[in-house]
Amino acid sequence: ELKNIRALTDFFGRRVLEIGAGDGRLTWPFAREAAEWVALDPDAAEISTAAAVLRQTNHPTARLVVGDGRALCLPPDHFDLALFTWSLC
């Protein structure tokens, strides 16, 4: 899965929105490469799990947000790339 995502895009220097980040299992392999990484999930417990990992690792560009991707209050051109995986399953 990680290999396939990496084959599809390059996160280096990009502003990334990860919709449905869950516990961050796809956040941590890529977030260091990004200029900004916002991991968004409506499940506070999942974001809490991700936050525990974030506190123990060095991911200076990562930000975890409890919320709904449909209700973001950012300009439409704020992100360069959106990562949306497994959220519709």
Secondary structure by P-SEA (a helix, b strand, c coil): caaaaaaacccccccccccccccccccccccccccbbbbbbccaaaaaaaaaaaaacccccbbbbbccccccccccccccbbbbccccc
